[in-house]
Amino acid sequence: MGRTFGEGWHLLTALSDASFRCDFGETVALLGSNGAGKTTLIKILATLLLPSCGHARVAGHDVAREPERARAAASVVFGGDRGLYARLTGRDNLRFFGMLAGLRRRDIRGRADSVLEQVNLTAAADRRVETYSKGMRQRLHLAIGLMVRPRVLLLDEPTVGLDPLEAQRLREGITSLRDEGVGILLTSHYLLDVERLADRVLLLSGGRIVEDLTPAELVTKSGHAATVTVRGHGRLPAVDDLRLPASVVGTELRGDGTSWELDLRLRAWSAELFGQLGVVFSESRVDDVLVRETRLEEAFTALAARLQA
Ligand SMILES: Nc1ncnc2c1ncn2[C@@H]1O[C@H](COP(=O)(O)OP(=O)(O)OP(=O)(O)O)[C@@H](O)[C@H]1O
């Protein structure tokens, strides 16, 4: 699908060729720099915007031809605390949005109890939303989205502004929905969300999906999977003379004659490297070896910089 805004000289292509699939029971994360088109894509799937070209289906329903059905299958949850009625209780917000979504009055009470439980808000259900923390409001947003038992969840920056504990609670809720078979499309600038939640990552750049891979494949693609730090004492090793394994793509040596530290940047990590490094450093006095796998954040930053270059 594609989407442009404006016309003539002011034509802006937000999405030009965004083709992908997200299955039920799968979480797919959309990653991209500011303005890459993530929110536009979510809005098209939520039927808030029409695509300018191509087509998109949600649970089999075309967003342009059958918007009501597509809308009924999907819930969209935006981050932040817009859109809640602060003077109403959490439960009354759920009732209100449940009615708006067309749920039958007699079903609403039971459904509200169940989603409150799901997002761990039962104890606060009868308090006014103005007394809720940001994290509680965000969980209430998710609960509203769950009122209609969506088959697809569209989450735009769901953990924005949450403290680490609240963000983790929300992630746990999202994971259990995925495990129940909901298809989840997520955008987030917090790479920890993506690392913890995503089965696949779509990299958006220039309005196109340029990569579709697992988080682990994304790290491998960045060309730097791990850093091994070898710490020792005594004479500094002569790095050029060391017969380092071929997967070492960079080195950095620090030391003062009594102790030293050598960082080895590895293209790929495997436990066999320990044995190989044991041979390489057999002449040195090694005290410690630390392995640090490259986090998704570093890998994404490296890839995004390459895409922008
Ligand atoms: N209603 C609109 N009118 C004109 N241009 C728009 C409109 N909505 C989005 N755009 C433009 O489309 C492009 C994609 O915007 P979008 O909000 O989808 O990006 P994003 O990847 O979600 O960015 P961010 O990470 O900053 O939220 C941007 O250049 C933006 O300025």
The ligand as an SDF file (V2000), in Angstrom:
LIG
                    3D

 31 33  0  0  0  0  0  0  0  0999 V2000
   -2.0230   14.5790    7.8180 N   0  0  0  0  0  0  0  0  0  0  0  0
   -0.8320   14.7590    7.2650 C   0  0  0  0  0  0  0  0  0  0  0  0
   -0.6300   15.7490    6.3560 N   0  0  0  0  0  0  0  0  0  0  0  0
    0.5610   15.9390    5.7680 C   0  0  0  0  0  0  0  0  0  0  0  0
    1.6590   15.1840    6.0120 N   0  0  0  0  0  0  0  0  0  0  0  0
    1.5260   14.1920    6.9100 C   0  0  0  0  0  0  0  0  0  0  0  0
    0.2880   13.9200    7.5850 C   0  0  0  0  0  0  0  0  0  0  0  0
    0.4700   12.8630    8.4220 N   0  0  0  0  0  0  0  0  0  0  0  0
    1.7660   12.4820    8.2660 C   0  0  0  0  0  0  0  0  0  0  0  0
    2.4090   13.2770    7.3770 N   0  0  0  0  0  0  0  0  0  0  0  0
    3.8040   13.1530    6.9460 C   0  0  0  0  0  0  0  0  0  0  0  0
    4.0220   11.8050    6.5250 O   0  0  0  0  0  0  0  0  0  0  0  0
    5.3120   11.3520    6.9190 C   0  0  0  0  0  0  0  0  0  0  0  0
    5.1600   10.0990    7.7760 C   0  0  0  0  0  0  0  0  0  0  0  0
    4.5780   10.4750    9.0320 O   0  0  0  0  0  0  0  0  0  0  0  0
    4.2530    9.4170   10.1790 P   0  0  0  0  0  0  0  0  0  0  0  0
    3.5800   10.1600   11.2810 O   0  0  0  0  0  0  0  0  0  0  0  0
    3.5580    8.2590    9.5920 O   0  0  0  0  0  0  0  0  0  0  0  0
    5.7310    8.9620   10.6000 O   0  0  0  0  0  0  0  0  0  0  0  0
    6.2060    8.0980   11.8620 P   0  0  0  0  0  0  0  0  0  0  0  0
    7.1270    7.0640   11.2930 O   0  0  0  0  0  0  0  0  0  0  0  0
    5.0480    7.6340   12.6390 O   0  0  0  0  0  0  0  0  0  0  0  0
    7.0230    9.1900   12.6500 O   0  0  0  0  0  0  0  0  0  0  0  0
    7.3030    9.3420   14.2400 P   0  0  0  0  0  0  0  0  0  0  0  0
    8.2740    8.2590   14.5800 O   0  0  0  0  0  0  0  0  0  0  0  0
    7.9230   10.7000   14.3190 O   0  0  0  0  0  0  0  0  0  0  0  0
    5.9960    9.2390   14.9590 O   0  0  0  0  0  0  0  0  0  0  0  0
    5.9680   12.5210    7.6500 C   0  0  0  0  0  0  0  0  0  0  0  0
    6.7770   13.2060    6.7410 O   0  0  0  0  0  0  0  0  0  0  0  0
    4.7850   13.3820    8.0790 C   0  0  0  0  0  0  0  0  0  0  0  0
    5.1570   14.7440    8.1610 O   0  0  0  0  0  0  0  0  0  0  0  0
  1  2  1  0
  2  3  1  0
  2  7  2  0
  3  4  2  0
  4  5  1  0
  5  6  2  0
  6  7  1  0
  6 10  1  0
  7  8  1  0
  8  9  2  0
  9 10  1  0
 10 11  1  0
 11 12  1  0
 11 30  1  0
 12 13  1  0
 13 14  1  0
 13 28  1  0
 14 15  1  0
 15 16  1  0
 16 17  2  0
 16 18  1  0
 16 19  1  0
 19 20  1  0
 20 21  2  0
 20 22  1  0
 20 23  1  0
 23 24  1  0
 24 25  2  0
 24 26  1  0
 24 27  1  0
 28 29  1  0
 28 30  1  0
 30 31  1  0
M  END
$$$$
